[in-house]
Structures are given as C-alpha cells and as structure tokens.
Amino acid sequence: MCGRKTLTKDAQAIIEELLVDEWEQKDEYNPSYNIAPTQYSPILIYNNNRKIEHMRWGLVPSWAKDKAIGAKMINARGETLLEKPSFKNLVSSNRCIVITDGYFEWQNIGTTKTPHYFHNPEKKILPMAGLWDEWQSANGELMKTYTVITITPKPEYAHIHNRMPVILPHSVIDVWVKTGEYSPTAALDHVLPYRDELEVYPVSTFVNSPKKLCDRCLGKDRRIFPYSCAGSCPSLSR
C-alpha cells in the first residue's frame, strides 16, 4: 500500500524534468513533504501534449453514487487491473503519471509502526503509474481523482512492506500516458518492480499526521536534517 508521498520540487523543476507542455494551475502548486489521500496534487496526463492537472488522491469512478468510495481506492493492484470493473476501462483510456519524488511506508516492528522514506538517491522524480477518472455529483460538482498502482516489492524492500508503487522509468512515460498510441498490453508490460535502486531510511513519526507538510517529515534527527519550518506547516493547495 502506498498511502503517503512527497513532491518537494518547485514547479519549474517539475516542468523541466518531465518535459511538461501545459500546467494551467501552476501558480496554485505548493511543494509538500507529506501528501495524503483526499489531498490534491499534480498529475501528468496526455491530451495532445504533456499536461499537468491537479487531482484528488483516491479514485472515485464516474459511476459512483458517493465520493466517499475514494477513501478505499487510493491504490490499485497491478496484478488484477483488468479484472476490476473500477479499473479495467481506465487502463485503456485514463492512464496517468502520479508525480512524486518520494513516498513513505510503515514497517510493523512488534507493536509499533515505523515510517520509512523511499526516494531516488539523485533526488529525481519518481513517476508512479496511476489511473484517473472524473466524477460528477448530483448537484453538478466535478472532481478529478486518481489511484496509485502497486505491485509486489523487490526482495530488498519486502521486509518493510509487502507492496510498493509501480515506478516507471522516464523513458516509458509516453507509453503509459499516450493511451491513443499505446495499447493497454504495451502499457501493462511496464507494471513491474522498480528497476533502479531506491534510498530508504526510517523517519520520525512526525509524518504520521497528514497535517504536517514541511521537511521535518523527512528527518529523524534535527542535527542531521535541518528543518525549514518553525513549528507550523503550510497547507497543501489544490
């Protein structure tokens, strides 16, 4: 399960690394060290060009009667995507990249849960494979939502958690998001454990609260990880 992640880069760095063509909500973006379900974050899709839209974490299918279902659909198992009604059609038409530069998993150690932070050693973006949908309420409210695809982890990470997000190489982003050019079969060929190494280390339980969004979430020792926040954390913008 992937239930917390980060996106700490500034907007221009994201645009340059992912070769983004369009981002209408760029001025509303704030970096966050602790993105939780129900919060909004930048998602990369393809609509004649590479485009970023802000979407809510927790997939609400277009046919759902209540958006509350999204709380149960923050992840989608990669092994069964084509078997689930909520995901099957989206694999053909609504694939997306969940833009992150790290994520947290909690390891059960006795009666305690210790959060660990996973990230690229070179601080590069980790393009997570996702699916998205648009939902409309009875009163006309429109909402775009997404889910993160997960898979069995590489053996070296399995002791921390039994699932990990599908992280795509930058070179296959187009295969994933260009649904008009690449078939579901071609895309699903890349639903694999991450091929490169991730750096992982335990962090403070400070990150347990989704209200904490600053860089203190990444550190366990103030002497090693200086924090930029002075006791208050910014709110995540849509």
C-alpha positions, 0 to 999 in steps of 0.5 A, a space after each residue: 500500500 502506498 498511502 503517503 508521498 512527497 513532491 518537494 520540487 518547485 514547479 519549474 523543476 517539475 516542468 523541466 524534468 518531465 518535459 511538461 507542455 501545459 500546467 494551467 494551475 501552476 501558480 496554485 502548486 505548493 511543494 509538500 513533504 507529506 501528501 495524503 489521500 483526499 489531498 490534491 496534487 499534480 498529475 501528468 496526463 496526455 491530451 495532445 501534449 504533456 499536461 499537468 492537472 491537479 487531482 484528488 488522491 483516491 479514485 472515485 469512478 464516474 459511476 459512483 453514487 458517493 465520493 466517499 468510495 475514494 477513501 478505499 481506492 487510493 491504490 490499485 493492484 497491478 496484478 488484477 487491473 483488468 479484472 476490476 470493473 473500477 479499473 479495467 476501462 481506465 487502463 485503456 483510456 485514463 492512464 496517468 503519471 502520479 508525480 512524486 519524488 518520494 513516498 513513505 511506508 510503515 514497517 510493523 516492528 512488534 507493536 509499533 509502526 515505523 515510517 520509512 522514506 523511499 526516494 531516488 538517491 539523485 533526488 529525481 522524480 519518481 513517476 508512479 503509474 496511476 489511473 484517473 477518472 472524473 466524477 460528477 455529483 448530483 448537484 453538478 460538482 466535478 472532481 478529478 481523482 486518481 489511484 496509485 498502482 502497486 505491485 509486489 516489492 523487490 526482495 530488498 524492500 519486502 521486509 518493510 512492506 509487502 507492496 510498493 508503487 509501480 515506478 516507471 522509468 522516464 523513458 516509458 512515460 509516453 507509453 503509459 500516458 499516450 493511451 491513443 498510441 499505446 495499447 493497454 498490453 504495451 502499457 501493462 508490460 511496464 507494471 513491474 518492480 522498480 528497476 533502479 535502486 531506491 534510498 530508504 531510511 526510517 523517519 520520525 513519526 512526525 509524518 504520521 499526521 497528514 497535517 504536517 507538510 514541511 521537511 521535518 517529515 523527512 528527518 529523524 534527527 534535527 542535527 542531521 536534517 535541518 528543518 525549514 519550518 518553525 513549528 507550523 506547516 503550510 497547507 497543501 493547495 489544490 
